[in-house]
Structures are given as structure tokens and as C-alpha cells.
Amino acid sequence: MPARLIAAEQCGFHTEGEYMNDTVAITGRGVSKVFSQTTEHEVRALDNVSVSIAKNEFFTLLGPSGCGKTTLLRLIAGFEHPTNGAILLEGTDISALPPFQRPVNTVFQNYALFPHMTVAQNIGFGLEMQARSKTEVENTVSKMLDLVRMEALRDRRIDQISGGQQQRVALARALAPRPKVLLLDEPLSALDLKLRKEMQLELKRLQHETGITFVFVTHDQEEALTMSDRVAVMRDGVIHQIGSPVEIYNHPDNRFVADFIGESNFIEAELIAADGKTGKVKFTDRVEFDATLPSATVETGPVTVIIRPEHVTLTTNNSHAHLRCTVNNSVYFGTDTHYYLTLDSGEEFVIRQQNQRGEKTVSYTHLRAHETSLHLVCRLLLE
């Protein structure tokens, strides 16, 4: 048996054969949450949200501040109760249950560790509160320390370890009682860039080895794309799209999703032909491209085309299949260079082009879009 599955079994978690199924862990049915002191000052944090999260899935709630993602997490944890709708855990309505009666644990943004306790004591605290036997607590703590690779630091106090190590302790403490769902409320936000990237990989490894459902909240699109099996993009208390990172990035359902996930260029054009979910668009300088459509019911007429900066190549080739442009500025980022352009139509455009060793400086005058990457959003979806 692979080493990672042995480790998972020893810790009491599900092995790979068990957690590759698509059984639903968490279900939200028409969930709304309204905060109000008077009827005139209501704040609708969630508005009729429905979502299903599979067992053993790394699911991310992504969106800007105030979009409702943390409120949804708190409803799952039991720290808040829905105004309308229901939260189900494996098919059972838990909406009215207090947090301590839910097999759900939370890793908070500030970790909430006890500074006067050692690493091992912090990890075992929750088990002791559950009146587990001394032997079980000691065995579980040892297994958790091994899982997060901190056995050598078990007797250190919390104020004697780094931020990344404190993050691991918080994760180990949350995983120790073997919850069915682990909730993570922006736990990487306080870490520096390098450590944050390391912890992204660490979180994914822990989720993969334990097989526990992770529900992760972040406003950082890179974190969402790096770690998630699926992502729910939220704004104003509503889920705008759910899908894999590849689906969300390459096929956004609307302009907000396209703009929030990565960089995008939005170019006005005309849809001159449509056949199912593919069509042909014409730009203002009469150049035509094939593009994917958001649905098979889009009608011909004015549209907006989404083009990612890395899906375009600058060239000096004066071909009728290319758009003319003027390069206004370029910014060197080491691995790639960002070019800031103005098209002949007057629209601003950004290109991200990977740098090649020994590349010569060239005066670019045209750009070539990779036709398979053009995605069209009809005006109806832009509101």
C-alpha cells in the first residue's frame, strides 16, 4: 500500500478507495442570512444560496470582501443560523444544532492557539475536552504530529515556533478529533508570500492524505486555483459560478467571474454566426475569429469577447488575421513581460508573454489571438 495511504489509515481517516466517491457531505438549500437591528437597516449577507459539497473534496468559497463567503462558513460551523433555508450534513439537517454537536472543526484566521501550552498540549486539548482516554489522546497527538511533520517540536511553546509551524499546529488540532468536515477561514492570510505558497501545497497534501472534506474561504484567486477541486465564486451574497479551476478560468459564466479570476481583456465585437456553443465574431476592424459561447441560445448581435492576456501573441506580421495595435508600455517580471497596448479601435489591451532566453527587442505592431481561447459573454450576462 502507498505510504500516504498507510499514514491516512493510521490516523483513522478514510483511504483513497473510500474517498474517491461523489457522496455529498454538505448541502445548502436556499440558504439566506439577514442581519438586522431594524427592518430599515437589513443586511442580506446570503441570498437564496444552494450548494452541494462532495465528501472528501477540497472546496473553496472565493470572492471579494463582503460577498458572504465567511457567513456561509459560519452557518456550516453553527456559529450563525440561517434566516431561511437549511444546512445539511450527509443528508441530515443540522441548521439548529450548536457547534459542539456538529462533527465539524474550524481553523481560524488567527489560529486561536494557547500560547502557554506546548505544541502537543494544543493538539490534544480538544480531545481532552471530549473526555478521551489519556492513551487515546497521546496516540492521536503523536499521529497528528507525524502527519504535519512536527514531532521534533512537540514540547515547544507556541511563542517559540514560526508562523508556518503555528499554522500546522492549528491544522493538527482541528484534525485530531477526526471531523467529517474541516472549515478554513482564510488561514494563510497572515503568512508571507513564500510561506503562503508552501502552505498551499501542505494543505492540499493533508486533505489528500486524510480524505476529509475541506471547505476553504479566501479572496485570493491564486490560492483557489492552486488547491481546489472545485471553486464557488461569490458576490453580494450570491454564488455566480461553481466549477473546477480550469472551468472557472477558461469558461467564466459572466463578466464578474472573468474579471475576478485572473486578468481579462474585454473587447466589443459582433456575433455574426452561431451554431450551438460555437460562433464567429467580427471585431470593429473587420477581423473575424471563432469563439465559444456561454450557451446554445445566444443570438447574433453585439457581444463582449473575453481574451486572457496569455492567450495572445505579439507579432510584426501584417496579416489580415491579426489585430493592429500600439504598444504603450512594457513591464518586465522576470519569467514574463506584460505589454500594455491600445488597439486601433481605441480599446485598451494587456498581453502577458513569456520571456525567452536571448530574446531580442522587437517593435511589435500586431497581435494574434489564439482562436480556441476566445470566450464570448453576451450582454445579457454582463449586468
C-alpha positions as CSV (number, residue, x, y, z in Angstrom):
1,M,0.0,0.0,0.0
2,P,1.3,3.5,-0.8
3,A,2.9,5.3,2.2
4,R,0.5,8.2,2.1
5,L,-2.5,5.7,2.4
6,I,-0.8,3.9,5.3
7,A,-0.4,7.3,7.1
8,A,-4.0,8.1,6.5
9,E,-5.2,4.8,7.8
10,Q,-3.0,5.0,10.9
11,C,-4.6,8.4,11.7
12,G,-8.0,6.9,11.4
13,F,-9.0,8.6,8.2
14,H,-10.6,7.2,5.0
15,T,-8.2,5.7,2.4
16,E,-8.2,6.6,-1.3
17,G,-10.6,3.9,-2.4
18,E,-13.2,5.2,0.0
19,Y,-12.9,8.9,-0.6
20,M,-12.9,9.0,-4.4
21,N,-16.7,8.7,-4.4
22,D,-19.1,11.6,-5.0
23,T,-21.3,11.3,-1.9
24,V,-22.4,14.7,-0.7
25,A,-21.0,15.9,2.6
26,I,-22.5,19.4,2.9
27,T,-25.7,20.7,1.3
28,G,-27.0,24.2,1.4
29,R,-30.7,24.5,0.3
30,G,-32.0,28.0,-0.4
31,V,-29.9,29.5,2.4
32,S,-30.4,33.2,3.2
33,K,-28.9,35.1,6.1
34,V,-30.2,38.6,7.0
35,F,-28.5,40.7,9.7
36,S,-30.7,43.5,11.0
37,Q,-31.5,45.5,14.1
38,T,-34.5,47.2,12.4
39,T,-36.4,46.5,9.3
40,E,-35.0,49.6,7.7
41,H,-31.4,48.5,8.2
42,E,-31.3,45.0,6.9
43,V,-28.1,43.5,5.5
44,R,-28.6,40.4,3.3
45,A,-25.3,38.6,3.7
46,L,-26.6,35.5,1.8
47,D,-29.5,35.4,-0.7
48,N,-31.0,32.0,-1.5
49,V,-27.8,30.1,-1.8
50,S,-27.9,26.5,-2.8
51,V,-24.7,24.4,-3.0
52,S,-23.5,20.8,-2.7
53,I,-20.0,19.9,-1.5
54,A,-18.9,16.3,-2.1
55,K,-17.3,14.1,0.5
56,N,-13.5,14.3,0.6
57,E,-13.5,17.3,-1.7
58,F,-11.3,20.4,-1.4
59,F,-14.0,23.1,-2.0
60,T,-13.2,26.8,-2.0
61,L,-15.5,29.8,-1.4
62,L,-13.9,32.6,-3.3
63,G,-15.0,36.2,-3.6
64,P,-14.2,39.8,-2.6
65,S,-14.7,41.2,0.9
66,G,-18.3,41.3,2.0
67,C,-19.5,38.7,-0.6
68,G,-20.9,36.3,2.0
69,K,-18.3,33.5,1.9
70,T,-17.4,33.7,5.6
71,T,-21.1,33.9,6.6
72,L,-21.7,30.7,4.7
73,L,-18.8,29.1,6.5
74,R,-20.1,30.2,9.9
75,L,-23.5,28.7,9.0
76,I,-21.9,25.4,8.3
77,A,-19.9,25.6,11.6
78,G,-23.0,26.5,13.6
79,F,-21.8,30.0,14.7
80,E,-24.7,31.5,12.9
81,H,-28.1,30.1,11.9
82,P,-29.8,30.7,8.6
83,T,-32.7,33.1,8.3
84,N,-34.2,30.9,5.6
85,G,-33.2,27.6,4.1
86,A,-31.3,24.7,5.6
87,I,-27.7,23.3,6.1
88,L,-27.5,19.5,5.7
89,L,-24.6,17.3,6.7
90,E,-24.6,13.9,4.9
91,G,-28.4,14.4,4.3
92,T,-29.2,15.4,7.9
93,D,-30.5,18.9,8.7
94,I,-28.0,20.4,11.2
95,S,-29.3,24.0,10.9
96,A,-30.5,24.2,14.6
97,L,-27.6,22.2,16.1
98,P,-25.0,24.1,18.2
99,P,-21.4,24.0,17.1
100,F,-20.2,21.4,19.7
101,Q,-22.8,18.9,18.4
102,R,-21.6,19.1,14.8
103,P,-18.7,16.8,13.5
104,V,-17.2,19.9,12.0
105,N,-14.0,21.8,13.0
106,T,-12.7,25.2,12.1
107,V,-9.2,26.6,11.5
108,F,-9.5,30.4,12.2
109,Q,-7.6,33.2,10.6
110,N,-5.6,33.9,13.8
111,Y,-5.2,30.1,14.6
112,A,-6.6,30.7,18.2
113,L,-3.8,28.6,19.8
114,F,-3.0,28.7,23.5
115,P,0.4,30.5,24.0
116,H,1.1,29.0,27.4
117,M,0.7,25.4,26.1
118,T,3.2,23.3,24.2
119,V,2.6,22.1,20.6
120,A,1.5,18.7,21.9
121,Q,-0.8,20.1,24.5
122,N,-2.5,22.4,22.0
123,I,-3.2,19.5,19.7
124,G,-4.6,17.3,22.5
125,F,-6.7,20.0,24.1
126,G,-9.9,19.3,22.1
127,L,-9.6,15.5,22.7
128,E,-9.3,16.1,26.5
129,M,-12.4,18.3,26.4
130,Q,-14.2,15.3,24.8
131,A,-13.1,13.2,27.8
132,R,-11.0,10.9,25.6
133,S,-8.7,8.5,27.5
134,K,-5.1,9.5,28.2
135,T,-3.8,6.8,26.0
136,E,-6.0,7.8,23.1
137,V,-5.0,11.4,23.4
138,E,-1.3,10.6,23.5
139,N,-1.6,8.2,20.5
140,T,-3.6,10.7,18.4
141,V,-1.3,13.6,19.3
142,S,1.7,11.5,18.1
143,K,-0.1,10.6,14.9
144,M,-1.1,14.3,14.2
145,L,2.5,15.5,14.9
146,D,3.7,12.9,12.4
147,L,1.1,14.0,9.9
148,V,2.1,17.6,10.0
149,R,5.8,16.7,10.3
150,M,6.3,18.4,13.7
151,E,7.3,15.5,16.0
152,A,10.6,17.2,16.9
153,L,8.8,20.3,18.1
154,R,6.2,18.7,20.3
155,D,7.5,20.2,23.6
156,R,8.0,23.8,22.2
157,R,5.6,26.5,23.4
158,I,3.6,28.3,20.7
159,D,5.5,31.5,21.1
160,Q,8.7,29.6,20.3
161,I,7.7,28.4,16.8
162,S,7.3,30.2,13.5
163,G,4.0,31.4,11.8
164,G,4.1,28.4,9.4
165,Q,4.6,26.0,12.3
166,Q,1.7,27.6,14.2
167,Q,-0.4,27.0,11.1
168,R,0.5,23.3,11.2
169,V,-0.4,23.1,14.9
170,A,-3.8,24.7,14.3
171,L,-4.4,22.2,11.5
172,A,-3.3,19.2,13.6
173,R,-5.6,20.3,16.5
174,A,-8.5,20.7,14.1
175,L,-7.9,17.3,12.5
176,A,-7.3,15.4,15.8
177,P,-11.0,14.7,16.6
178,R,-11.5,13.3,13.1
179,P,-14.2,15.7,11.9
180,K,-16.3,14.9,8.9
181,V,-15.7,18.5,7.6
182,L,-12.8,20.9,8.2
183,L,-13.6,24.6,7.7
184,L,-10.7,27.0,6.9
185,D,-11.3,30.8,7.2
186,E,-8.5,32.5,5.3
187,P,-5.9,30.7,7.3
188,L,-2.9,31.8,5.1
189,S,-3.6,35.5,5.0
190,A,-1.1,36.3,7.8
191,L,1.8,34.5,6.2
192,D,4.5,35.9,3.9
193,L,4.4,35.1,0.2
194,K,6.9,32.3,0.2
195,L,5.5,30.6,3.3
196,R,2.0,31.0,1.9
197,K,2.9,29.1,-1.2
198,E,4.5,26.3,0.8
199,M,1.3,26.1,3.0
200,Q,-0.9,25.9,-0.1
201,L,0.9,22.6,-1.0
202,E,0.9,21.5,2.6
203,L,-2.9,21.9,2.9
204,K,-3.5,20.0,-0.3
205,R,-1.3,17.2,0.9
206,L,-3.1,17.0,4.2
207,Q,-6.5,17.0,2.5
208,H,-5.3,14.3,0.1
209,E,-3.9,12.1,2.8
210,T,-6.7,12.4,5.3
211,G,-9.6,12.3,2.9
212,I,-11.5,14.9,4.9
213,T,-13.8,17.4,3.2
214,F,-12.1,20.8,3.3
215,V,-14.1,24.0,2.9
216,F,-11.7,26.8,2.3
217,V,-12.6,30.5,2.3
218,T,-10.3,33.0,0.5
219,H,-10.3,36.2,-1.5
220,D,-7.0,35.1,-3.2
221,Q,-7.7,33.7,-6.6
222,E,-4.3,32.0,-6.8
223,E,-5.0,30.1,-3.6
224,A,-8.3,29.0,-5.0
225,L,-6.9,27.9,-8.4
226,T,-3.9,26.1,-6.8
227,M,-5.6,24.0,-4.2
228,S,-9.2,23.4,-5.1
229,D,-11.1,20.5,-6.6
230,R,-14.0,23.0,-7.2
231,V,-14.5,26.7,-6.6
232,A,-17.6,28.7,-5.9
233,V,-17.2,32.3,-6.9
234,M,-19.4,34.7,-4.8
235,R,-20.5,38.3,-4.9
236,D,-23.2,40.1,-2.9
237,G,-24.4,37.0,-1.2
238,V,-24.9,35.0,-4.4
239,I,-22.9,32.2,-6.0
240,H,-22.2,33.2,-9.6
241,Q,-20.4,30.0,-10.7
242,I,-19.3,26.7,-9.4
243,G,-16.7,24.6,-11.3
244,S,-13.2,23.2,-11.4
245,P,-10.4,25.8,-11.5
246,V,-9.9,25.1,-15.2
247,E,-13.6,25.5,-15.9
248,I,-13.9,28.7,-13.9
249,Y,-10.8,30.2,-15.6
250,N,-11.3,29.1,-19.2
251,H,-15.1,29.3,-19.3
252,P,-16.4,32.0,-17.0
253,D,-20.2,32.4,-16.9
254,N,-20.2,36.2,-16.7
255,R,-18.1,39.3,-16.7
256,F,-17.7,39.4,-13.0
257,V,-16.2,35.9,-12.8
258,A,-13.9,36.5,-15.8
259,D,-12.7,39.8,-14.2
260,F,-12.2,38.4,-10.7
261,I,-10.4,35.2,-11.7
262,G,-7.2,36.3,-13.3
263,E,-6.7,39.1,-15.7
264,S,-9.0,39.6,-18.7
265,N,-9.4,41.8,-21.8
266,F,-13.0,42.7,-22.7
267,I,-13.4,43.6,-26.4
268,E,-16.6,44.7,-28.0
269,A,-17.5,42.8,-31.2
270,E,-20.4,41.5,-33.2
271,L,-21.6,37.9,-33.2
272,I,-22.3,37.2,-36.9
273,A,-22.9,33.5,-36.7
274,A,-23.9,31.0,-34.0
275,D,-24.0,27.2,-34.1
276,G,-24.7,25.6,-30.7
277,K,-21.9,26.7,-28.3
278,T,-19.6,27.9,-31.0
279,G,-19.8,31.1,-33.1
280,K,-18.0,33.6,-35.3
281,V,-17.3,37.1,-34.1
282,K,-16.2,40.2,-36.0
283,F,-14.2,43.0,-34.4
284,T,-14.5,46.6,-35.4
285,D,-11.6,46.4,-37.9
286,R,-13.5,43.5,-39.6
287,V,-11.2,40.8,-38.4
288,E,-13.2,37.6,-37.7
289,F,-12.5,34.9,-35.1
290,D,-14.2,31.7,-33.8
291,A,-15.3,31.9,-30.2
292,T,-17.0,29.7,-27.6
293,L,-20.5,30.8,-26.5
294,P,-21.9,30.8,-22.9
295,S,-24.9,28.9,-24.1
296,A,-26.6,27.5,-27.2
297,T,-29.3,30.1,-27.1
298,V,-27.1,33.2,-27.7
299,E,-28.5,35.3,-30.6
300,T,-26.4,37.2,-33.1
301,G,-25.7,40.9,-32.4
302,P,-23.4,43.0,-30.2
303,V,-21.3,40.9,-27.7
304,T,-18.3,41.2,-25.5
305,V,-15.4,38.8,-26.1
306,I,-13.1,37.8,-23.2
307,I,-9.4,37.2,-24.1
308,R,-6.9,36.3,-21.4
309,P,-3.6,38.1,-21.6
310,E,-1.6,34.9,-22.1
311,H,-3.8,33.7,-24.9
312,V,-2.5,36.4,-27.3
313,T,0.9,36.7,-29.1
314,L,2.5,39.9,-30.2
315,T,3.9,39.9,-33.8
316,T,5.2,42.1,-36.5
317,N,3.3,40.1,-39.2
318,N,0.9,42.4,-41.1
319,S,-1.7,39.7,-41.7
320,H,-5.4,40.3,-42.2
321,A,-6.0,37.7,-39.4
322,H,-4.3,39.9,-36.8
323,L,-5.5,43.0,-34.9
324,R,-3.4,46.2,-35.2
325,C,-2.1,47.7,-32.0
326,T,0.2,50.3,-30.5
327,V,2.5,49.2,-27.6
328,N,2.3,51.9,-25.0
329,N,4.4,50.3,-22.2
330,S,6.0,47.1,-21.1
331,V,6.8,45.8,-17.6
332,Y,9.5,43.1,-17.1
333,F,8.6,40.4,-14.5
334,G,11.5,38.0,-14.9
335,T,9.6,35.0,-16.2
336,D,7.4,37.1,-18.5
337,T,6.7,40.6,-19.7
338,H,3.4,42.5,-19.6
339,Y,2.6,44.7,-22.6
340,Y,0.1,47.4,-22.4
341,L,-1.5,48.2,-25.7
342,T,-4.1,50.3,-27.5
343,L,-6.0,48.6,-30.3
344,D,-6.8,50.5,-33.5
345,S,-10.4,50.5,-32.2
346,G,-9.2,52.6,-29.2
347,E,-9.7,49.8,-26.7
348,E,-7.0,49.1,-24.0
349,F,-5.4,45.7,-24.0
350,V,-2.9,43.7,-21.9
351,I,-0.7,40.9,-23.0
352,R,1.4,38.6,-20.9
353,Q,4.2,37.0,-22.9
354,Q,6.7,34.5,-21.6
355,N,10.3,35.6,-21.9
356,Q,12.8,33.6,-23.9
357,R,16.5,33.5,-23.2
358,G,18.4,35.7,-25.6
359,E,15.2,37.3,-26.9
360,K,15.9,40.4,-29.0
361,T,14.0,43.7,-28.6
362,V,11.3,43.9,-31.3
363,S,8.9,46.7,-32.2
364,Y,5.5,44.9,-32.3
365,T,2.7,46.3,-34.3
366,H,0.0,43.5,-34.3
367,L,-1.4,40.8,-32.0
368,R,-2.6,37.3,-32.8
369,A,-5.3,35.8,-30.6
370,H,-5.4,32.0,-30.2
371,E,-8.8,31.4,-31.5
372,T,-9.6,28.4,-29.3
373,S,-9.2,30.6,-26.3
374,L,-11.7,33.3,-27.2
375,H,-14.7,33.2,-24.9
376,L,-17.8,35.2,-25.5
377,V,-20.2,36.7,-23.0
378,C,-23.5,38.0,-24.3
379,R,-24.6,41.4,-23.0
380,L,-27.5,39.8,-21.1
381,L,-25.0,38.2,-18.7
382,L,-22.9,41.3,-18.1
383,E,-25.4,43.0,-15.7
